Amino acid sequence: MTKPDIKKNKSTKTVFSESEATKIAEDLEFKSAEDILLWATTTFRQRLVLSTSFQATGMVILDMLSKISPDTRVMTLDTGRLPKATYDLIDQVQDQYDMQIEVQYPDSDNLKKIVAKHGINMFYKSYSLRLLCCEKRKLEPLSKALVDIDAWITGLTRQQGGTRTSTPKVTIDHKHNDILKINPIADWDNKMIWQYINDNKVPYNKLYDQGYTSIGCDPCTRPIEKNEDDRSGRWWWEKGMPKECGIHTFTKSK
């Protein structure tokens, strides 16, 4: 792969131009997920983080990282409304992989204000209030956590559908200070994901055994019905709206 002309700005941040990021994405498109992670960990070192909600895709990447670069930082967002099974998995991961997960929390004062005004289950009332809840519980904590990072790794895949169908392996994340966003398994499908989990005995969220296919906050996630797509269990009461919280698309509450 052609080595980009990496530049450092005054804050020692690694900076890529649009053309460089596009070229990297093209060079990495047919590389294995392991090769992409090796490139990322050697390029960014301690200024790289895996952000995961411990879904199946994130667990695949976490397991790979544990073998390639066990010191790479791993971060998650605790919205305060996660299922017990997710918390159980976090504890299991920390024990099994002997790693410390960096947990990011929403601002408690901000939560108190919106809950006092709109109610604890405000997200059921309207699309805009659901986005507001996601913004305070997810988007704001994530933005703060990525301030001193040059690149972050996600478990996005194209087969998840919607706005994710064109997910590149590497792109510039303009929502987070133009850092690099790396999606090593963007071209994987469910069969590949679960094959890796089974072959490598990777722990996974036990809600998958109950018919869940995409797992977020407890009150906003349900098992899917027959013939529904993987993300149908997210915010299922909304009709005709993107199945996104705003982390991976430009979505802002009003």
FIROTI-35658 format. One record per residue (C-alpha): residue in one letter; x, y, z. Coordinates in nm, 3 decimals, padded with zeros to 5 digits, m for minus. Example, Ala and Ser with C-alpha at 12.3 -4.5 7.8 and 13.67 -1.06 7.14 Angstrom:
BEGIN
res/u/v/w
a/01.230/m00.450/00.780
s/01.367/m00.106/00.714
***
This chain:
BEGIN
res/u/v/w
m/00.000/00.000/00.000
t/00.123/00.349/m00.086
k/00.226/00.534/00.225
p/00.040/00.867/00.252
d/00.215/01.194/00.317
i/00.112/01.207/00.683
k/00.134/01.552/00.834
k/00.133/01.669/01.193
n/m00.039/01.989/01.291
k/00.063/02.202/01.586
s/m00.129/01.983/01.831
t/00.063/01.671/01.705
k/m00.255/01.539/01.544
t/m00.207/01.312/01.244
v/m00.382/01.480/00.951
f/m00.491/01.329/00.620
s/m00.622/01.511/00.316
e/m00.937/01.389/00.142
s/m00.732/01.249/m00.145
e/m00.499/01.065/00.093
a/m00.793/00.912/00.283
t/m00.956/00.805/m00.044
k/m00.632/00.644/m00.161
i/m00.592/00.458/00.168
a/m00.952/00.333/00.145
e/m00.887/00.210/m00.209
d/m00.565/00.036/m00.106
l/m00.731/m00.131/00.193
e/m01.057/m00.232/00.025
f/m00.944/m00.586/m00.050
k/m00.715/m00.627/00.250
s/m00.815/m00.852/00.539
a/m00.956/m00.703/00.857
e/m00.641/m00.814/01.038
d/m00.421/m00.631/00.787
i/m00.626/m00.317/00.826
l/m00.601/m00.333/01.205
l/m00.225/m00.390/01.183
w/m00.194/m00.083/00.961
a/m00.409/00.124/01.199
t/m00.229/00.021/01.517
t/00.118/00.084/01.374
t/00.012/00.416/01.222
f/m00.172/00.570/01.516
r/m00.054/00.372/01.821
q/m00.191/00.531/02.140
r/m00.395/00.788/01.947
l/m00.623/00.512/01.819
v/m00.933/00.373/01.991
l/m01.189/00.103/01.921
s/m01.536/00.230/02.006
t/m01.778/m00.058/02.054
s/m02.123/m00.127/02.193
f/m02.022/m00.494/02.222
q/m02.242/m00.614/01.942
a/m02.123/m00.909/01.735
t/m01.927/m00.693/01.491
g/m01.748/m00.508/01.768
m/m01.660/m00.833/01.942
v/m01.498/m00.966/01.623
i/m01.276/m00.657/01.603
l/m01.199/m00.662/01.975
d/m01.087/m01.023/01.952
m/m00.865/m00.947/01.653
l/m00.712/m00.648/01.832
s/m00.638/m00.860/02.139
k/m00.409/m01.071/01.918
i/m00.261/m00.794/01.703
s/m00.227/m00.507/01.950
p/m00.360/m00.586/02.299
d/m00.268/m00.240/02.428
t/m00.497/m00.058/02.184
r/m00.759/00.137/02.374
v/m01.117/00.006/02.381
m/m01.403/00.241/02.465
t/m01.778/00.207/02.511
l/m02.069/00.440/02.584
d/m02.281/00.366/02.888
t/m02.606/00.546/02.817
g/m02.755/00.443/03.151
r/m03.025/00.243/02.970
l/m02.833/m00.060/02.846
p/m02.967/m00.416/02.886
k/m02.828/m00.622/03.172
a/m02.688/m00.867/02.917
t/m02.466/m00.590/02.776
y/m02.328/m00.501/03.118
d/m02.266/m00.870/03.184
l/m02.072/m00.897/02.858
i/m01.856/m00.595/02.944
d/m01.752/m00.762/03.268
q/m01.688/m01.089/03.087
v/m01.472/m00.916/02.824
q/m01.261/m00.739/03.085
d/m01.197/m01.068/03.266
q/m01.146/m01.290/02.963
y/m00.921/m01.051/02.771
d/m00.754/m00.901/03.078
m/m00.827/m00.548/02.958
q/m00.973/m00.233/03.102
i/m01.266/m00.092/02.903
e/m01.284/00.288/02.900
v/m01.647/00.369/02.979
q/m01.785/00.706/02.874
y/m02.095/00.846/03.047
p/m02.342/01.123/02.957
d/m02.344/01.447/03.152
s/m02.578/01.390/03.446
d/m02.693/01.753/03.463
n/m02.791/01.749/03.096
l/m02.986/01.427/03.147
k/m03.168/01.568/03.449
k/m03.280/01.868/03.247
i/m03.421/01.678/02.950
v/m03.583/01.410/03.168
a/m03.745/01.674/03.388
k/m03.881/01.849/03.080
h/m03.978/01.555/02.858
g/m04.004/01.246/03.082
i/m03.784/00.943/03.140
n/m03.914/00.765/02.826
m/m03.923/01.075/02.609
f/m03.799/00.882/02.304
y/m04.141/00.720/02.254
k/m04.312/01.058/02.215
s/m04.157/01.185/01.892
y/m03.869/01.134/01.651
s/m03.708/01.465/01.752
l/m03.720/01.373/02.122
r/m03.569/01.034/02.046
l/m03.283/01.209/01.867
l/m03.242/01.444/02.161
c/m03.211/01.148/02.396
c/m02.953/00.983/02.167
e/m02.766/01.312/02.141
k/m02.730/01.353/02.517
r/m02.666/00.987/02.598
k/m02.444/00.895/02.301
l/m02.330/01.171/02.068
e/m02.205/01.420/02.325
p/m02.006/01.168/02.534
l/m01.852/01.023/02.218
s/m01.748/01.364/02.087
k/m01.572/01.442/02.415
a/m01.396/01.104/02.413
l/m01.261/01.154/02.059
v/m01.110/01.498/02.116
d/m00.752/01.373/02.162
i/m00.776/01.084/01.916
d/m00.637/01.067/01.561
a/m00.844/00.769/01.445
w/m01.121/00.546/01.571
i/m01.229/00.196/01.477
t/m01.593/00.091/01.441
g/m01.782/m00.227/01.362
l/m01.991/m00.081/01.079
t/m02.080/m00.320/00.797
r/m02.246/m00.255/00.463
q/m02.488/m00.542/00.507
q/m02.651/m00.352/00.796
g/m02.830/m00.155/00.526
g/m02.969/00.197/00.514
t/m02.702/00.467/00.513
r/m02.439/00.202/00.590
t/m02.449/00.025/00.251
s/m02.170/00.245/00.112
t/m01.947/00.239/00.420
p/m01.579/00.269/00.316
k/m01.299/00.087/00.496
v/m01.144/00.427/00.577
t/m01.287/00.777/00.567
i/m01.237/01.120/00.722
d/m01.483/01.180/01.004
h/m01.583/01.544/00.964
k/m01.819/01.520/01.261
h/m01.525/01.457/01.493
n/m01.252/01.704/01.408
d/m01.157/01.535/01.079
i/m01.004/01.229/01.244
l/m00.986/00.905/01.050
k/m01.270/00.656/01.084
i/m01.169/00.295/01.021
n/m01.420/00.019/00.944
p/m01.215/m00.302/00.907
i/m01.506/m00.541/00.847
a/m01.721/m00.312/00.633
d/m01.744/m00.584/00.366
w/m01.834/m00.870/00.603
d/m02.178/m01.030/00.615
n/m02.352/m01.202/00.906
k/m02.227/m01.545/00.806
m/m01.866/m01.429/00.820
i/m01.919/m01.252/01.152
w/m02.073/m01.552/01.327
q/m01.828/m01.791/01.167
y/m01.544/m01.592/01.323
i/m01.720/m01.579/01.661
n/m01.781/m01.953/01.663
d/m01.437/m02.050/01.531
n/m01.255/m01.828/01.782
k/m01.490/m01.883/02.077
v/m01.554/m01.511/02.106
p/m01.799/m01.412/02.382
y/m02.115/m01.241/02.260
n/m02.427/m01.072/02.393
k/m02.674/m01.343/02.497
l/m02.964/m01.137/02.362
y/m02.867/m01.267/02.017
d/m02.991/m01.607/02.133
q/m03.333/m01.449/02.196
g/m03.384/m01.316/01.843
y/m03.209/m00.980/01.871
t/m02.998/m00.879/01.572
s/m02.898/m00.523/01.668
i/m02.862/m00.430/02.033
g/m02.875/m00.079/02.174
c/m03.052/00.070/02.474
d/m03.295/m00.165/02.647
p/m03.619/00.032/02.590
c/m03.527/00.101/02.227
t/m03.441/m00.252/02.116
r/m03.648/m00.566/02.055
p/m03.605/m00.900/01.876
i/m03.689/m00.885/01.507
e/m03.987/m01.052/01.344
k/m03.967/m01.299/01.057
n/m03.848/m01.142/00.730
e/m03.746/m00.815/00.900
d/m03.401/m00.670/00.836
d/m03.133/m00.672/01.104
r/m03.197/m00.318/01.230
s/m03.577/m00.343/01.242
g/m03.560/m00.406/01.615
r/m03.416/m00.061/01.677
w/m03.671/00.215/01.748
w/m03.934/m00.015/01.599
w/m04.222/00.226/01.672
e/m04.082/00.482/01.426
k/m04.211/00.455/01.070
g/m04.008/00.573/00.773
m/m03.721/00.711/00.982
p/m03.352/00.615/00.959
k/m03.254/00.343/01.207
e/m02.966/00.553/01.335
c/m02.883/00.739/01.656
g/m02.666/00.995/01.480
i/m02.320/00.857/01.555
h/m02.271/00.728/01.202
t/m02.486/00.977/01.014
f/m02.535/01.351/01.033
t/m02.844/01.356/01.251
k/m02.912/01.644/01.487
s/m03.210/01.696/01.715
k/m03.410/02.015/01.692
***
